[in-house]
Amino acid sequence: MAPPGWALHTGKLAVLITVLTGCNTAPGISAPIGSKDPSISVVVANANGWTSHGLEGQVPAAGSCHFSYSGTWILPDPQCTPGSTTPLVDTANLRTTICKTGYSASVRPPVSLTEPAKYALMRAYGLTGSPSQYEFDHLIPLELGGSSNLANLWPEPNQGTPSTFNSYSHYGLNAKDGVESQSNYAVCDRGYPLALAQREIASNWVLAHQEMPN
């Protein structure tokens, strides 16, 4: 989920990325419509997936990533954006990490690092439109123990509103933001298993909202 005020400016890529030439997928839909992808292997980051020098991970080659779909809702390419978690969050410390107010802000990298990475991943996804049409999204949200490794970041097209799938949610930009709030509530207040919630939202965030309590 992007916080308010994530402005877009120019930035340098050199400290952030190395081009991953091996992440090549066929054009078009890369996962069955409306289904979960059991082949997804979530990446475990080093700490929170970033340092002051940049974001951890590699950027796929330009044009090698392709959106997939769950109905009309857009999902990232699972080969390029499988999701990534931090090892610093587990079931033993939920109350002092993701269930604590202010946690996400405390682990979110600065815009000076995320913004050039957004442009690079837009190129990886073959996107040429305005950056404002896309939210630079953590597939597994920070409030669910997601990391800022590049394997967990994608240019999410603006779709819906936070209340589309979660009538209680009004924070954020897009429909997925409401699912992210729901996932945090499910884990922190309803005892839903953390690892299961992470896998479900990484596999298909649209179907994830049907699995978790609201």
C-alpha positions in Angstrom: 0.0 0.0 0.0 1.4 3.4 -0.9 1.3 6.1 1.8 -0.1 9.5 1.0 2.3 11.9 -0.8 4.5 9.4 -2.7 5.5 12.0 -5.3 7.4 11.1 -8.4 10.8 12.7 -9.2 13.8 11.7 -11.2 16.4 9.5 -9.6 19.4 7.3 -10.2 19.2 3.6 -10.8 22.8 2.7 -10.4 22.6 2.0 -6.6 19.5 0.0 -7.0 19.5 -2.6 -9.7 21.2 -5.2 -11.8 19.3 -6.4 -14.9 18.1 -9.9 -14.6 18.1 -11.3 -18.1 16.8 -14.7 -17.2 13.3 -13.6 -16.2 11.6 -14.0 -19.6 8.0 -15.0 -19.9 5.7 -15.5 -22.8 3.5 -12.6 -23.9 -0.1 -12.5 -22.5 -1.6 -14.1 -19.5 1.0 -15.9 -17.4 -1.3 -17.6 -14.9 -4.8 -19.1 -15.3 -7.6 -16.6 -15.0 -9.2 -16.6 -11.6 -6.9 -19.2 -10.0 -4.1 -19.4 -7.6 -0.6 -20.3 -8.8 0.8 -23.1 -6.7 4.2 -22.7 -8.3 4.9 -19.4 -6.7 7.9 -19.4 -4.4 8.0 -16.4 -2.1 11.5 -14.9 -1.6 12.8 -14.4 2.0 14.6 -11.1 2.0 17.6 -10.0 4.0 16.0 -8.0 6.9 13.5 -5.7 5.3 14.9 -6.0 1.8 16.6 -2.6 1.6 19.5 -0.6 2.9 20.5 3.1 2.5 22.3 2.0 -0.7 19.2 0.7 -2.4 16.5 -2.0 -2.7 17.5 -5.7 -2.6 17.0 -7.8 -5.6 17.2 -7.6 -9.4 15.1 -5.9 -12.1 13.9 -8.2 -14.9 14.9 -7.3 -18.5 12.8 -4.6 -20.2 9.5 -6.0 -21.6 10.0 -9.5 -20.0 7.2 -9.2 -17.5 3.5 -9.5 -18.3 0.4 -9.0 -16.2 -2.0 -11.8 -15.5 -5.6 -11.6 -14.6 -8.2 -12.7 -12.1 -11.4 -11.9 -13.9 -10.9 -8.2 -14.8 -8.5 -7.6 -12.0 -4.8 -7.3 -12.7 -2.2 -9.5 -11.0 1.6 -9.2 -11.4 3.7 -11.7 -13.3 4.5 -14.4 -10.8 7.9 -15.1 -12.5 9.0 -11.5 -12.0 7.0 -10.6 -8.9 6.6 -13.7 -6.8 6.5 -11.8 -3.5 9.0 -11.5 -0.7 8.7 -11.5 3.1 11.0 -10.3 5.9 12.4 -12.8 8.3 12.0 -10.2 11.1 8.3 -10.8 11.3 6.9 -14.1 12.7 4.0 -15.4 14.7 6.0 -14.8 17.9 6.4 -11.0 17.5 3.2 -9.9 15.7 2.2 -7.5 18.5 5.5 -5.6 18.3 5.7 -5.6 14.5 2.8 -5.7 12.0 0.1 -5.4 14.6 1.6 -2.3 16.1 0.5 1.1 14.9 3.2 2.7 12.8 5.0 -0.5 11.9 4.7 -0.1 8.1 6.0 3.5 8.1 9.0 2.3 10.2 10.2 -0.2 7.6 9.2 1.6 4.4 12.1 2.7 2.2 12.3 6.3 1.2 11.0 7.6 -2.0 14.5 8.4 -3.2 15.0 4.6 -3.4 11.5 3.4 -4.5 10.9 5.9 -7.2 13.7 5.0 -9.6 12.9 1.3 -9.0 9.3 2.0 -10.0 10.5 3.4 -13.4 12.7 0.4 -13.9 9.9 -2.1 -13.1 7.6 -0.2 -15.4 10.1 -0.8 -18.2 10.3 -4.5 -17.1 6.5 -4.7 -17.5 6.7 -2.9 -20.9 4.6 0.1 -19.6 4.9 3.4 -21.3 2.1 5.4 -19.7 2.3 8.0 -17.0 3.7 6.7 -13.7 0.7 8.3 -12.0 -1.4 5.5 -13.6 0.4 3.0 -11.4 0.8 2.4 -7.7 4.3 1.1 -6.8 2.9 -1.7 -4.7 4.2 -4.3 -2.3 2.6 -7.5 -3.4 2.8 -8.9 0.1 2.0 -5.7 2.0 4.3 -4.4 4.6 1.5 -4.7 7.2 1.6 -8.5 6.5 5.3 -8.9 6.8 6.2 -8.2 3.2 9.6 -6.9 2.4 10.9 -4.2 0.0 12.9 -6.7 -2.0 12.3 -6.0 -5.7 10.7 -9.5 -6.0 7.8 -8.0 -3.9 7.3 -4.8 -5.9 5.3 -4.1 -9.1 3.6 -1.3 -10.9 0.0 -1.9 -10.0 -2.5 -0.3 -12.4 -5.0 1.9 -10.6 -8.2 -0.2 -10.3 -11.2 0.2 -8.0 -11.1 1.8 -4.5 -10.1 0.4 -1.1 -13.7 -0.3 -0.3 -14.2 -2.4 -3.5 -13.6 -5.7 -1.6 -13.5 -4.4 1.9 -16.3 -2.0 2.9 -14.5 -1.1 6.1 -11.4 0.2 4.3 -11.0 3.7 3.1 -7.2 4.2 3.2 -5.1 3.9 0.1 -5.6 4.2 -3.6 -6.8 1.0 -5.1 -9.0 -2.1 -4.5 -5.9 -4.1 -3.4 -5.3 -1.7 -0.6 -8.6 -2.8 1.0 -7.5 -6.4 0.8 -4.2 -5.5 2.4 -6.1 -3.9 5.4 -8.3 -7.0 5.6 -5.3 -9.3 5.7 -3.7 -7.4 8.5 -7.0 -7.5 10.5 -7.4 -11.2 9.8 -3.9 -12.0 11.2 -3.8 -9.5 14.0 -7.4 -9.7 15.3 -8.8 -12.9 14.1 -5.9 -15.3 14.5 -5.5 -16.1 10.8 -2.2 -17.8 10.1 0.5 -15.3 9.0 2.3 -17.6 6.5 -1.0 -18.6 4.9 -2.2 -15.0 4.5 1.2 -14.2 2.9 1.0 -17.1 0.4 -2.6 -16.3 -0.5 -2.1 -12.6 -1.3 1.1 -13.4 -3.2 -0.7 -16.1 -5.3 -3.8 -14.1 -6.1 -4.7 -11.0 -4.1 -8.2 -11.0 -5.6 -9.1 -14.5 -4.3 -7.3 -13.9 -1.0 -10.0 -11.6 0.2 -12.5 -14.5 -0.1 -10.3 -16.7 2.1 -9.6 -14.3 5.0 -12.1 -13.1 7.6 -13.3 -9.6 7.3 
